[in-house]
């Protein structure tokens, strides 16, 4: 009976040893093998693997892209003005052995705590070299891409790779006078643009008004010229008709002209004429009395 128990014990121990020597790494993981606390194998790829039972230990880590999202941080521009920058970081494990040693046994929280100051320092150096206008107008992509390489140089000591750093918001702190300054500058710039547009409008209106006045003068002059021409042609035609009419009977023409003279001379009814009875002016009056 004791012999049978020993055999069972040996079989169970062998099974446990076999089970303890096999481990599986998933597709989204990487792993290291520790031998009495010392890293002996690293960057183990997904699949079925073996290890020495009892003396070797396996640590698995997430190989997918991880996120780091911290609270907004305040920075100073080259003009010593505050800006509040909100950002997030995408990172992943690149060297798992280095990551294990640097991050307190591979703790993600420890890695985040060490990675956050690296990103903030790089971002601070980048913003310190720019004015407030350059920070706001540079764009989030441009500002992020400028210091991504610097962040990776420092993050290499953690065994991680920073895939991307994105600026979510760049705000002006509410507890400073920057907002008042920025709004004042914006108002000044908009006022300058409005004054420029207004001056251009006045200039354009003066140009249009001058052109209209010129066209009016030209049109009036041309109309007056045409009117004078037509009036002259009418007068000439009237004179021609009158000459033809009067030429047909000169005596009647003389009589008609004398009547006009009588009417014009005595139009007011108070005219007193002192004339010689033999005057040519009274010729037709004398004839009328016969």
Secondary structure as GFF3:
##gff-version 3
##sequence-region A 1 290
A	DSSP	alpha_helix	2	20	.	.	.	ID=ss1
A	DSSP	beta_strand	22	25	.	.	.	ID=ss2
A	DSSP	beta_strand	29	35	.	.	.	ID=ss3
A	DSSP	beta_strand	38	44	.	.	.	ID=ss4
A	DSSP	beta_strand	47	50	.	.	.	ID=ss5
A	DSSP	beta_strand	56	62	.	.	.	ID=ss6
A	DSSP	beta_strand	66	69	.	.	.	ID=ss7
A	DSSP	beta_strand	73	76	.	.	.	ID=ss8
A	DSSP	beta_strand	82	93	.	.	.	ID=ss9
A	DSSP	alpha_helix	96	102	.	.	.	ID=ss10
A	DSSP	alpha_helix	108	128	.	.	.	ID=ss11
A	DSSP	alpha_helix	132	138	.	.	.	ID=ss12
A	DSSP	alpha_helix	140	155	.	.	.	ID=ss13
A	DSSP	three_ten_helix	156	158	.	.	.	ID=ss14
A	DSSP	beta_strand	160	171	.	.	.	ID=ss15
A	DSSP	alpha_helix	178	248	.	.	.	ID=ss16
A	DSSP	alpha_helix	250	265	.	.	.	ID=ss17
A	DSSP	three_ten_helix	280	282	.	.	.	ID=ss18
A	DSSP	alpha_helix	283	289	.	.	.	ID=ss19
###
